[in-house]
Amino acid sequence: MTSIFADLRSYARAPFWEYNALGPLARRTLIVVVAVILVLDSLFRATNGGATSVTSAVVTTSLTMAVALFAWRPPVATLVLIAVALGALVAGVSEPLLAGAAVAGLVSFTCSAMLTSTYLVTLIAWLIAMVAMPGVGLQPLGAIVTGLVSIVSLLLGLALRQQFERAKTLATQLEASEREVAEQLRHERDLIADELHDIVAHEITIVALHAAVLERTEDSSTRTQSQTAIREAAVQALTDIRRVLGMVRGEENLSPERVPAPDSLEGALAASVKELRNAGIDVQVNVPEEVRLPNAPLLALIRVIRESATNVLKHATGARHVSISLRVEHDWVHLRITDDSPPAHTAGLPSSGYGIVRLRERFRVFGGSFDARREPEGWVVSAALPLTA
């Protein structure tokens, strides 16, 4: 009951010229019905021996043609019907009155409440005038039947309009739900892709580089160091893969706040420094002793540190020095990572560019900035995030 009243209030507040357009099938059906009525009416008038006046014929034909306009512009059609009804009222023609009452449902279904009310007022005035006008031939019983037809038609039109509005609302809600589900699926795919990229780009890079070291060296301590690095990276990769599989199976929440960071900031720095130093690269770290960051900026910065360390190992094999500095100023955290790699020196490992693209997107969403570019002295990665991200 509440929804019915809400629909009626919405219908009453609709602008005067607002209308519900008929569907393609309804338009074609309406045109066919109007054409059939015109043909039958013409045949009837041709065979009734001129019993019908010319004025009545003009009014009836005009009313029928006006109904056809509902296929394109219902408000225009209703205004034409009102004009025809007023003309019939002045001319004292009552024959098309029943047809005008039957059309009330079509008016209420397609047009606004104000326009429908205008049509009903005109129809009632026409009906009252035909009953009161002597010699017209409209008896009280005929007036009652016409009134009942108009009421039934009006209620039927309103009921159909209500169902139409509900169907339209449900379709809109369904479309919004589908967009939300699609966005959620895309978001989940991005999170899973991020996790897989971290595993492939980081741990597998470590395995590949140290496997190459094993092929080139016979030094026992170096081989032992590389074997240890391969074993640790493989174990970490398996752990991360199990976690990603848990995400896919729905065992873990995929919201950004619940995606576990690979380590604390100190742990990520320590792991990256160890990997770079194992590759023979000197690393300088300048980070405040106590850095308290919200989860979102913390996770983003850890991603940058891991991605940058991986890129140094993959694409900057000539680097001998890496600098990592982090500072907090005016509620912003700034991270800068540089190396001294010469141009065109890589480890020969493939690059997709996915990590840099995703980091740039992540920082943009958090309201920060991210940049990675080649400078004359080497690669420079700079990132900044507001602490309120």
N, C-alpha and C positions, 0 to 999 in steps of 0.2 A: 504494500500500500504506500509506504514511504517513497519507494522508487517511482511509483506512478505519479504522485504529487510533484516529485522533483522533476520528472519529465514534463509535466504540464507547466510548471513554473519556467522551465527552460524554453518551452514552446511559446509561452506568453511573452517572454523577453526577447524573442527573435526579432531582428530588424524587419521593417516593412517589406523590403524587396528581397529578403532571403527566401530561398526555395530549395526543395529537394528535387534534383533532376531525376527523371525517370530513366531506368536502365534501358539498354538497347532493345531487349526483348519486349519490354513494356511499351516502348515507343512504336515499334513495328506493329504490335498487336493493336494499339490505340488507333494508328493510322488505318489499319485494315478494317477495324470496327466502324470508324467514321465513314470510310468509303462505302462499306456495305449499307450503312444507314442512309447515306445520301442516295444510293441507287434505289433502295427499297422505297424511300420517301418519294422519289421522282416517279417511280412506277405507280405508287398509290395515287398520287395527285393526277397522273395521266389517265387513270381509270375510274376516278370517282365522279366524273362528269362535272368538274368545276365547283364542287360543293365547298371547297376550301378557298378562303379569300387569298388575294395576292399578298396582303399584309401579313397574314399568318404564315404563308409560305416563305416570305422573306425572313421573318423572325426565326422560324424553325431552321431554315438553312443557315442563317447567320450563327445561331446558337451551336449547330452541329459543327460548322467550320471553326468556331472559336474553340471547341473542345479539342480539335486537332492541334491547335497551338500549344497544348500542354506537352506535346512531344519535344518542344524546343524551349519555350519560355513560359512556364506556368503563371508568373505574375501578369504578363501581358495577356495571356489567355483569360485570366480571371477578370481583368479590367474590361476586356472585350465582352465577356459574359455580363458584367454589370451594366455596360452600355446597352447591350441587347435587351436585358431585363427592363431597364428604364424605358427603352423605346417601346417594348411590348406593353408596359404599364400605361404609357401615354396613349398608345393606340388601342388599348382595351383588348389585347390579344391574350387568351388564357391557354390555348392548346399546348404551347411548349413548356408550360409551367411545371408539369410533372418531370419532364426531362431536366429542367433546371434544378429541381430538387434532387434528382438522382446524381447530378454532377457535384453536389455539395461535398461528397466524400473525396472526390478527386481534388477539389480545392483544398480541403483540410489536410490532405496527405502531402501535397506539394508546396503549399504556400504558408506564409507566416500567419500567426493568430490574428494580427490586425487586419490583414487583407481578407482572411477568411470571414472575420466578423463583418467587414464591410459588405462582402458578398451575401452573407446571411441576412443582414439588415435589408438589403435590396430585395432579396427573395421574399422575405416576410412582408415587406411593403407591397410587392407585386401580388402576393397571395391575398392580403387583406383588401387591396383595391379591387381584385377580381371578384371577391365575395360580396363586397359592398356595392359594386357597380351593377345597376339593373340591366338586364338584357344580355349579360355576358354569357350566362349559361353555366357558371361554376357553382355547383350546389355545395351546401355545408359538408355533405359526406365526401365529396371530391376534395374539398379543402382539407378535411381531416386526413384523408389518404395521402394527399400531397405533403402535409406536415409530417406524418409518420415516415414517409419515404425520405424526406430531407433529414429527419433526426437519425434514422437508421444509417443512412449514407454518411452523415457527418461522424457518427460514432465509429463506424467501420473504418473510415479514413483516418481518424485519430488513433485507433488501435493499430492499424497498419503502420502509421507513422511512428508510433512508440516502438514497435518491433524493429522497424528500420533503424531508428536511432540507437536502440540497444545493440543491434547487430553491428552498426558502424562503430560504436564505442568498443565492443568486444574485439572487433577487427583491429582497431587502433591499439588496444591494450596487448593483443597478441603480437602485433608487429613490434611494439616496444619491448615486449618480453623476448622476442626472437633476436632483436638487436642486442639486448642485454646479455643473452646467452652467448651470442656470437662474439661479443666484446670480451666476455669472461673467458671463453675458449681461446680467443686470440691471446689474451693476457697470460693464460696458463701455458700456452705453447711458447710464448716468449720467455717465461720464467724457466721452463724446462730446457729451452734452447740455451738460455744463459748458463744454466748449470752444466749442461753437456759441453758447452764451449769452454767453460772453465776447466773441466776435466781434460778435454782433448788438447786445448791450447797450452795448458800448464803441465799437468802431470805427464802426459804422453810426450810433450816436448823434452822434459827432463829425461825420460827413458830413451828417446831417440838420440839426444846429444851424448849421453853417457855410453850408450851402445856404440856410437861412433868412436868415442875415446877408447873403449876396449879393443876396437879393431886396430887402432893406431899405436897403442903403447904396450910395452912389455914390462913397464915398471910395476912392481908388485903392489906398492902402496897406492899408486894411482888407480890400478885396476880394482883394488879393494874398495877404495873410495867411490869409484864409479858403480861398482856392484851394489854397495850400500845405498847409493842414491837411487839406483834403478829399483831396488827392492822397496824402499820407502815410498817412492812415487807410485809404484804399482799397487801397494797396499792402500795408499790414500785414494788412488783412482777407483779401486774396487769399493771402498767405503762410500765415496761420492756417488758411484753408479747405483749402489744399493739405495741410497737416499733418494736419488732421482726416480728409481723404480717405485719407491714408496709414494712419491708424489703422483706418479702416473696411476697407481692403484687406489689413490685417494686416502692413503694412510697418513699423509701429512697435509696440513693446510698450506695452500699455495699463495696466500696473501703475502704482500711484500714484507709485512711486519713479522710474519711467522717463518719466512724462508731463513734458515739458520746461516749465520755468517760462517765462512770457512774457518775463521779464527778471530781472536781479538786483534786490535790494531797492533799491539806489541808482538803478538804471535805471528801475524802476517808479515810484519817488518823483519822479524828474526828469521822466518822461513825464507823470505825473498833474499835477504842478505846472505844467508848460508848458501843458497843455490848459486847466487852470482859469484860469491867467493870461491865456491867449488869449481866454477868455470874459469878461475884465474882473474877475476875482475875485482879491483879495489872499490869498496863501497864506503861512502861517507853518509852518515845519518844525522840529521839535525831535527830532533823532535822534542817538544817539551816533555818534562818528566811525567806530568799528570795531564792527560787529555781526556776530558769527559765529553762525549758526543752522543747525541740521540742515535737510535738504532739505524734510521734511514741514512743519514750522512756517514755514519761509521761503515755500514755495508758498502756504500758507494765508494768510499775511499779505499777500502780493502780491495774492491774490484780493480781500482786503478793501479794500486801497488802490484797486485798479482799480474795483471795484464801487461804492465810496463816491464816488469822483470822478465816475463815470458818473451816479450817482443825484443828485449835486449839479447836474450839467448838465441832467439830465432833469426833476427834480422840485423843484429849489430855485433857480429862476432869479432869485429876489430876493436871493440870498445875495451878500454883498460881501466876506466874510472867511471863510476856512477855516483851521482849525488841525489839524495832523497831528503827534502826539507819540508817541514810542516809547521805552520804557525796559525794562531787564532787571533784575529783582530776584529773588533767591532761586531761581534756576533757572527762572524764569518770564519770558516776554516779554509786555509789555502794550502794546497799541496803542489810541489814542483819536483819533477824528476828529470834529470839530465844525464846524458852520456857523451863520451868523446869519440863515438864510432865514426870511422871514415865512410864516405859514400860507397855504395855498391858492394858492401861486405855483408853477406848473409850466410846462414848455416845451410842454405839449400832446402829449407822446409817450406811447404806450401802455406800461403796466407789467404784467408778469406776476407779480411777486413771487417768481419762481423763484430769483433770485440770493440773496436774503436767506435763503430756506428752505434752499438747498443749503449756504450758508456756516454756518448754524446746525448742520446735520447734520454737516458736516465737522469743526467744532470739537468737537462732542460726541464723535465717534469718536476724536479725538485726545486726549480728556480735558480739553479746555479749555472756555472759555465765550465766547459771542458774543451781543451785544445791540445792537439798533438801534431807537431810539425818538425820538419827538418831545418835546422839552422846550420850555419857554416861550421860551428864547433861540434855539432852532433844533434841527436834527437832531443827535443824539449817537450815534456808533457806538463801541462799546468791545469789545475782543477780548483774550483772554488764552490763552496756550498754554504748557504745560510744555516745557522745552527737550529733554526726553527723548522727546517724541512721535514 
